[in-house]
Amino acid sequence: MDRDDTTLRVLSTSDLAGLDISLADVVDTVEQAYRTLAAGQSDNPRKLTVKPADGHSVSYAMLGRDGSRNVVAIKTSYKHGLHESRENQHYYTTLTIYDDVTGLPVAMMDCSRIGSLRTPAVSALLARECAAPDARTALVIGTGTQGRLALPFLLTTLPKLDRLLLSGTHPEGIAAVRAELARHFPDREIELVEDLRRAARDADVLVATAGGHTAAAVEADWLKPGAVSILVGHGLAPSTLHRADRVIATSEAQMRVTGTDMADEDGAFPAVDLELPVVLSGVSKARTAPEQRIFAYNSGLVVTDIALGHRFAQLATAQGLGTEVALWR
C-alpha cells in the first residue's frame, strides 16, 4: 500500500457505489472465503452482541482473518429504533481492514453495499449446492434489499432456472426487483404471484427475504419433493426447518442465536447436517437424494465480508477513490 502507518483510506457510501463489480466476481470472492475457512486457514470467531433491556437497539462486533488474502478486519454494526418502521430506523455498519503481511491499514469503509451483495451471493451458493438437478422454478419472498438482488444472483449460479416467481406487497419494492433483474438479465421476466401456497408448491428453490412484519409463512406441507427453502429474513414457517429431510447452515452456532423464531415450542432446533463451508470444500454433498426437502439457513460470516471488502478496497485503490485520513498522526 502506498502510505505510511499513520494514514487510513476511508471509502464512503458514494465511493463504493461507483465501483463496478460483476455478480460472478462477488460469488467467486465469497465462495473462496468459505473454502479458505473450511481449510482451516481463516478465523471467524463468534460475534459479540449488545442489546439494551427494552430492545430499542442492537449492536454487533465481528473480528476475523482471511488466510488467503492475508488480511485482518473488524466489522461493526449498529441499528437503532428496532420498534420503529424501517424508514425511521438508523443503521450504520463499517469494516476496517489491515494487511497482515505489511502490518499497514488497508481501508475503512461503509459495509452496507458489501452486505447487500454478500448475502444474496451466499443464498445463490446455497441454492447451487442444495437444489435438485432438474430445478427450474425459483420463488423469492420479499422485495427489500435482499429480495431485489436474489433473482440475479440465483441466475448467476443456476442459469437453467426458467421460471422466476416473486411474492411481494410493496409496489416500490416490486418495481425495484424488476429493475434489478432487467439490469443484469434483460431477457428474463418475473411472475408476480398472489397465491403464495400455490407458488410454493411450484417452486424448486425458495428464498425468503421478507421483513419481520410479513404475514407470509410458507409451511412444510406446501413444498414439493426436492425443494430447497433458504431463509435469509422471514417468510418461512418453523415447520420448513423441523420437517426438512436435510438442514444446511452457513453456521449452526449462529442459527441457534439469530434464528430463535424458528425454534420449536421448547426452544429447540433440529441438528444441522452440514455447514456451507464444508459443502463448498467438496468433502460432503448437501443433497444426497433427489426427493429430499432441504432447509438452508443463511447467516453472515465475517470472513465473507472481509473478502468482499478487500476486493472493493483493491478496486477503489486502483481507481484512486477514497479519502486519505491522517488518523494516527
Secondary structure by P-SEA (a helix, b strand, c coil): ccccccbbbbbcaaaaaaccccaaaaaaaaaaaaaaaaaccbbbcbbbbbbcccccbbbbbbbbbbccccccbbbbbbbcccccccccbbbbbbbbbbccccccccccccaaaaaaaaaaaaaaaaaaacccccccbbbbccccccccaaaaaaaaccccccbbbbbbccaaaaaaaaaaaaaccccbbbbbbccaaaaaaaccbbbbbccccccbbbcccccccbbbbbbccccccccccccccbbbbccaaaaaaaaccccccccccccccccaaaaaacccccccccccbbbbbbbbbaaaaaaaaaaaaaaaaaacccccccccc
